[in-house]
Amino acid sequence: MSPVRYEFDDHGVAFVTLDSPQNRNALTDAMLDELLRAFERARTDNAVRVVVLRSSHERVFSAGGDLKAFADDNPTITKYAGLDRFPRLYQTIGGLGKPVICAAGGDVLAGAFGLALACDLIIAKEGVRFGCPEINVGVFPFMISALIYRNVPRMRANQLMMTGKPIDAREAERMDIVNAVVPAEQFEDTVRQWAHELAAKSPLLMRLGKNAIDATRDMSLPDALSALQSQLALAFTTDDIREGVAAFREKRRPQWRMR
């Protein structure tokens, strides 16, 4: 059976579910390949407006990379080639053109922490933990350090990566790593509410906006402002921006034309 489930609701939300509970949703090559396929499917399906990344495991979102593969006898060049799945997945999420919500219903550890940080929003169930335990088993979170340093203050990032100690969801919220922490009994409903709210926005303007963020986040300020000026000018040519303003003035729900 596939380690990833893909479902779709009538609001335009695709649910991508990590479903390999026997190994705590370890990010094996097979899992990463299925995730890449799922996000590519969502990217090319015009009916999909939002993606929710979640887990079927009650206590673990994902335990991170496959430790067995780290210590096996495969040649180093083979391992190196296989590691490209991680950056490809993180970059695919960033360049998806559609919002991605990480529904952290269980502990988010190691490489999965990077996966969560690659998403646009994180909603966490109360009590879950986030962390980088790699150093405790003689590894280091090399691949996800780039994502951590872009989302977490430097000293706290160092603390997470060098001590290997996790933080709970409330601490992650205080550090602005997660957007909301929700009691268990409200978690599923809250995730759907956020997803449906995002799905109601203009898909065209959302795509233009997310693509602009992805393209300019690492630019110098002058270069970023120049690129964003061009994107705003492009947005002015769309029917959706005119429809959005008209609907606001007329106090009605907008009817997005996606052009």
C-alpha positions in Angstrom: 0.0 0.0 0.0 1.1 3.6 -0.7 2.6 5.4 2.3 0.7 8.5 1.3 -3.0 9.0 0.8 -4.5 11.7 -1.4 -8.0 12.9 -1.0 -10.0 15.9 -2.2 -13.1 17.7 -0.9 -15.7 19.9 -2.5 -14.1 23.1 -1.2 -11.0 22.6 -3.3 -8.8 21.2 -0.5 -6.5 18.3 -1.2 -5.5 16.3 1.9 -2.1 14.6 1.6 -1.8 12.1 4.5 1.3 10.4 5.7 0.1 6.9 6.2 3.0 4.6 7.3 2.3 4.1 11.0 4.5 1.0 11.3 7.6 3.1 11.0 6.1 6.4 12.5 5.9 7.9 9.0 9.6 7.8 8.5 10.7 9.8 5.4 11.9 6.9 3.4 12.7 7.2 -0.3 9.3 5.6 -1.0 7.5 8.1 1.2 9.4 11.1 -0.3 8.7 9.9 -3.8 5.0 9.5 -3.0 4.9 13.0 -1.5 6.5 14.5 -4.5 3.9 12.8 -6.7 1.1 14.0 -4.5 2.2 17.6 -4.6 2.8 17.5 -8.3 -0.8 16.2 -8.7 -2.1 19.1 -6.5 0.0 21.6 -8.5 -1.4 20.6 -11.9 -5.0 20.2 -10.8 -6.8 23.5 -11.2 -9.6 22.3 -8.9 -7.2 22.2 -6.0 -6.9 25.5 -4.2 -5.3 24.5 -0.9 -3.2 21.5 0.3 -3.3 20.1 3.9 -0.4 17.9 4.8 -1.3 15.6 7.7 -0.7 12.3 9.4 -2.8 9.2 10.1 -0.7 8.5 13.2 -2.3 9.6 16.5 0.9 10.6 18.2 3.5 11.2 15.4 3.3 13.4 12.4 6.7 12.0 11.2 9.8 10.8 13.0 11.9 12.2 10.2 14.5 10.6 8.0 15.0 6.8 7.7 17.8 6.1 10.2 18.2 2.5 8.8 19.2 4.0 5.4 21.6 6.4 7.0 23.6 3.6 8.5 23.4 1.0 5.7 26.2 -0.2 3.5 25.2 1.5 0.3 27.9 3.5 -1.4 28.2 7.2 -0.4 27.5 8.3 -4.0 24.2 6.4 -3.9 23.2 8.0 -0.6 24.1 11.4 -1.9 22.1 11.0 -5.1 19.0 9.9 -3.1 19.2 12.9 -0.7 18.0 15.2 -3.5 14.5 14.1 -2.7 14.5 16.4 0.4 15.4 19.7 -1.3 13.1 18.8 -4.3 10.2 18.3 -1.9 10.9 21.5 0.1 11.2 23.5 -3.1 8.1 21.9 -4.6 6.1 23.1 -1.7 7.5 26.6 -1.9 6.8 26.8 -5.6 3.4 25.1 -5.6 1.5 28.3 -6.2 -1.1 27.1 -3.6 -1.1 27.5 0.2 0.0 24.4 2.1 -1.1 23.9 5.7 0.8 21.5 7.9 -1.6 19.9 10.3 0.7 18.8 13.0 -1.5 16.3 14.9 1.6 14.5 16.3 5.2 15.0 17.0 7.2 16.7 14.2 10.8 15.5 14.4 14.0 15.7 12.4 13.5 15.9 8.7 9.8 16.3 9.2 10.5 19.5 11.1 11.9 20.9 7.9 8.9 19.5 6.0 6.6 21.5 8.3 8.7 24.6 8.0 8.5 24.4 4.2 4.7 24.7 4.5 3.0 28.1 4.5 1.1 27.6 7.8 1.4 25.2 10.7 -1.6 24.3 13.0 -0.5 22.1 15.9 -2.5 19.9 18.2 -1.9 20.8 21.8 0.8 18.7 23.4 2.8 17.8 20.2 6.5 18.3 20.1 8.8 19.8 17.5 12.5 19.1 17.4 15.8 18.0 15.9 16.9 14.9 17.7 19.5 13.9 15.1 22.5 15.0 17.2 21.5 12.4 19.8 22.2 9.6 17.4 25.4 10.9 15.9 23.8 12.8 13.0 23.2 16.5 12.4 20.1 18.2 10.8 22.2 19.4 7.8 19.4 19.5 5.2 16.8 21.2 7.3 19.2 23.7 8.9 18.6 26.1 6.0 14.8 26.0 6.7 15.3 26.4 10.5 17.6 29.4 10.1 15.0 31.1 7.8 12.2 30.6 10.4 13.7 30.5 13.9 15.9 33.1 15.6 19.6 32.1 15.5 20.2 31.3 19.1 17.0 29.3 19.4 17.8 27.5 16.2 21.2 26.5 17.5 19.6 25.3 20.7 17.2 23.0 18.8 19.9 21.6 16.6 22.8 21.3 19.0 21.0 20.0 22.1 18.5 17.7 20.3 15.9 18.7 22.9 12.3 19.1 21.5 10.0 22.0 22.4 6.2 21.6 22.9 3.6 23.2 20.7 3.0 26.2 23.0 6.7 27.0 23.0 6.7 26.7 19.2 3.9 29.1 19.1 5.8 31.6 21.3 8.7 31.3 18.9 6.4 32.0 15.9 7.1 28.5 14.5 3.4 27.6 14.5 0.3 29.7 13.7 -2.1 28.1 16.2 -2.2 25.5 18.9 -5.5 23.8 19.2 -7.0 21.3 21.7 -7.3 17.8 20.4 -11.1 17.8 20.2 -11.0 20.9 18.0 -8.0 20.1 15.9 -9.6 18.5 12.8 -12.4 21.1 12.6 -9.9 23.9 13.0 -7.7 22.6 10.2 -10.7 22.3 7.8 -11.9 25.8 8.8 -8.5 27.3 8.0 -8.2 25.3 4.7 -11.7 26.3 3.6 -11.1 29.9 4.4 -8.0 29.9 2.3 -9.8 28.1 -0.5 -12.4 30.9 -0.7 -9.7 33.4 -1.7 -8.8 34.1 -5.4 -6.7 31.2 -6.6 -5.1 33.4 -9.2 -4.0 36.1 -6.8 -3.0 33.5 -4.2 -0.7 31.9 -6.8 0.8 35.2 -7.9 1.4 36.1 -4.2 2.9 32.8 -3.2 5.1 32.7 -6.3 6.3 36.2 -5.5 7.2 35.3 -1.9 9.1 32.2 -3.1 11.0 34.2 -5.7 12.0 37.1 -3.5 12.6 35.8 0.0 16.3 35.6 -0.5 16.8 38.6 -2.7 18.4 41.9 -1.6 15.8 44.5 -0.6 16.2 46.6 -3.8 15.9 43.6 -6.0 12.9 42.2 -4.1 11.1 45.5 -4.3 11.7 45.8 -8.0 10.4 42.2 -8.6 7.4 42.8 -6.4 6.5 46.1 -8.2 6.3 44.1 -11.4 4.1 41.5 -9.8 1.7 44.1 -8.4 1.5 45.7 -11.8 0.6 42.2 -13.2 -2.1 41.8 -10.6 -3.7 45.0 -11.7 -4.4 43.4 -15.1 -6.5 40.6 -13.7 -10.2 40.3 -13.6 -10.1 38.9 -10.1 -8.6 42.1 -8.6 -11.5 44.1 -10.1 -14.0 41.5 -9.0 -12.6 41.5 -5.4 -12.9 45.3 -5.1 -16.4 45.3 -6.6 -17.6 42.6 -4.3 -16.2 44.5 -1.3 -18.0 47.6 -2.3 -21.2 45.8 -3.0 -21.0 43.8 0.2 -21.3 40.4 -1.5 -19.2 37.3 -1.9 -16.7 37.6 -4.9 -17.1 35.2 -7.8 -13.5 34.5 -8.8 -12.9 34.2 -12.5 -9.3 33.1 -12.2 -8.1 35.3 -15.0 
